[in-house]
Amino acid sequence: MSSHPEVPRHIAIIMDGNGRWAKERGLPRLEGHRSGAESVREVMEACIELGVEYLTLYAFSSENWSRPEAEVNALMALLDRFLDEKAKDLDRQQVRLLAIGQLDRLPESTRALIERIKTRTADHKAMTLVLALSYGGREEIVSAARSLASDAAAGKISPEAIDSDLFASRLQTAGIPDPDLLIRTSGEMRVSNFLLWQISYAEIVIVKKFWPDFRQGDLFETIKEYQRRHRRFGAL
């Protein structure tokens, strides 16, 4: 399968269902998030093996801040632990780390950890892992529009010069190709404010399994589904 020319260059995943997975088993919600971290490890390794260049994971949305404070704090601690434990793996696997979102809302220790790993992995070439943290697609688009409006008001650019390429260059994903494949687990049929600009032409595959049950074989199945489709980009 790794030799197939149609392996997506960029896969984005909405990792949904951790809480419901835990609830079905009578476990605390945090256990679902912990189990979900194992799915991340498997999917990352499979993507590297297949030659996927970019993997973007929706790890924490801007809306997640409204969850109970204890759960948010526990999630941040889990994120710190995940990053700390993953740093050596990213080095070993030659994976570059990037992060998008309202990172200034994250705890200072988390931001510092992300910056350290970003610097340490900056030259890695096997794959780029993009973590969407405190991320919201609408907020990202508003921020880009504000940036362009500010430059136009200052006379640095003319409004007529603003096209889709210039707009995309002001998004946090500037320099990253748009996702080819968007996967959402747990069977939910929505994009939940994730990469709204970038997924315009992505193929969307919905998987009924909760994220903690999603494994390499499930990723292979979604890629096979992607390969069966004919991407038209609006043409016939």
Secondary structure, DSSP 8 states (H G I E B T S, - for coil): -TT-TT--SEEEEE---HHHHHHHTT--HHHHHHHHHHHHHHHHHHHHHHT--EEEEEEEEGGGGGS-HHHHHHHHHHHHHHHHHHHHHHHHHTEEEEEES-GGGS-HHHHHHHHHHHHHHTT--SEEEEEEEEE-HHHHHHHHHHHHHHHHHTTSS-GGG--HHHHHHTSTTTTS---SEEEE-TT----TTSSTTTTTT-EEEE--S-GGG--HHHHHHHHHHHHHS---TT--
